[in-house]
Amino acid sequence: MTDYQSFQLQDLDQRAIEFLPLVLTLKLDGASFDRLNQLRQEYFPRHRNFLPAHVTLFHALPGEQETSIRDGLRDSCAYLHVFPLVFPTLRFLGKGFAAEIEAPELIRLQNRLAAGWYSWLTLQDRQKYKPHVTLQNKVAPDIARSQYEQAAKAWQPLSGAGEGLLLWYYRGGPWELVETFDFQPDLSERESEGKSEGEI
């Protein structure tokens, strides 16, 4: 199984990475990540698959703003709680396909961050945010269509959770993990635990 932590930064000269672009993704719950990553490993061309399954919020934040970005994410995540995700269906991309995501909290979070960072954003990151997990890409269209139809027919809606944010250095292919920003526990779970303890 591919794990987020297997992509940790290792023995790089800090001067060499100072201005690398930064990628921001959502940290998925373990069960959803495992299932989606299994599908990505199955369908994504192996010689082009450098990454585990991921939900991108921003593709290219400026490396020169790293300190400000990290400080802002720490502050934001201190007040954010784990929120639900639903992966209702698959979407055909032309040369692959993706799992769509229904998550109002995720969209609000991305929009709020985008508003604060607007002057830093690329044209791609200024577009309307449509969260998804790419399971296949860079495949011949006829093969992609056939495999999409096969996967869509077998697809069962998946539920999960967003548990935090992951900031990465973009290195032209593989990513290197910079920092994990965990959300606070889900409020309903904390209330349920409190009731259970009170009944003991």
Secondary structure, 3 states (H helix, E strand, C coil): CCCHHHHECCCCCHHHHCCCCEEEEEEECHHHHHHHHHHHHHHCCHHHCCCCCCEEEEEEECHHHHHHHHHHHHHHHCCCECEEEEECCEEECCCCEEEECECHHHHHHHHHHHHHCHHHCCCHHHCCCCCEEEEECCCCHHHHHHHHHHHHHHCCCEEEEEEEEEEEEECCCCEEEEEEEECECCHHHHHHHHHHHHHC
